[in-house]
Amino acid sequence: QPVESGGGLVQPGGSLRLSCAVPEGTFTKYDMEWWHQAPGKQREMVASITRTGRTTEYADPVKGRFTISRDLAMSIAYLQMDLLQPDDSGFYYCNARYGQNNCWGRGTQVYVTS
């Protein structure tokens, strides 16, 4: 099961880097995704990266502000979040996807407020 970390409290305009650790030996088989669930709303995907790291995709609200990456040696996926806004608040979940199989982490909470 993936394990997320790096959430916290930040002021608008600030930055956070989320990490998602995946058990060694399995990381390279997964496409990795970050999902955001704001209070009272459905979970939505904000970024994804393929197994090789060659292709990334972003949801429109985070384009130019968030960057997804992966460290194959460390078996960790990252989500660098810059220029954070109050609407970015909520839980962030990591999903390790292999075909139709999904393996979700428990999430890490981000709170953007002045």
N, C-alpha and C positions, 0 to 999 in steps of 0.2 A: 504494500500500500504506500502511495506517495505521502510524504510528510512536508507540509508547507511551513514556512517561517518568514519573518521579516515584516509583518504587519505592525501597525502602531498608530499613534496620534501625530498628525502633521498639520501645519498651517497651509492655507491655500497658496499655491505657487511652489510648494515644497516638493521633495522627492522621497521615494522609498524604493528599495529593491527587495522584491519577494524572491524566495528560493523554494524549490521543490526537489526534495531528495528522493531518489528512486533506488530500490535495492540493487546493489551491484550485480552485474551479470545479465541484467534484463533491459537496461536503459536503452540500448541501441535498437531494440526492436519496436520501440514506441514512438508514435507521433505524440507531441506534448501540446497541451492546451491550457490556457488560463481562462477561467470563467469568473464573472462578477455577479453577485447577487446583492442588490440594494435592498434596504428595508421595505418590506411589503411588495416586492417585485419578483418576477421570475429570474432565474439564473440565465445569464447571457454570456456567450463566448466573446472575449475581448482580443485574444491573440492565440496564434497557433504556430507551430514549427514542425517541420517534417523530421523523420528519423535522422536524416543526414545533416540537417541544419541548413540545407540549401534554400529552402522556401519558407517564407513567413507570411502570415496574413494578419490583418488587424481590422477590428470593427471601426467604423467611421468616427465615433466619438473619441477614440484614443489615438488615431493616426497622427504621427508627428510628436506624440507625447510619451507613448509607451514603446518599449523595445523588448522583444522576447529573444532569448538566446539559450544555448545549452552547452554545457561543459561535458564532453564525452568521457574525459578521464575521471571526473569527479562524480559522474552520474547525477548531475544537478541541472535543472532547468531554472532560468531566471526570468523575472519580469521587472525591468527597470521602469519606474513610473515617475515621470517628471511633470512639472506644471500641474500638479494635482489640484483638483477642484472639489468643492463639497459634494457634487454628484458622483464622484468617484468613491465615496464612502460605502462601506458594506463589507461583506465577506468575499474573499478571493479563494477560489478552489483550483487546484491543479488536477488535470485529468491526463492519465497515460492511456493512450488509445492504440489498440492493435486490432485492425480490422473493425469488426463490430463490437469488440470487447472494450469496455471502459473500466478504468480503475481510478477511483476518485480518492483524493485526500480529504481531510476533515476541515480544511479551510484555515485561513488566517484573516483577522479583521483589520480593516483600514478605516480610520476616522479622520476626515479632513475638516478642520474647523479652526476658526480664529478665536 
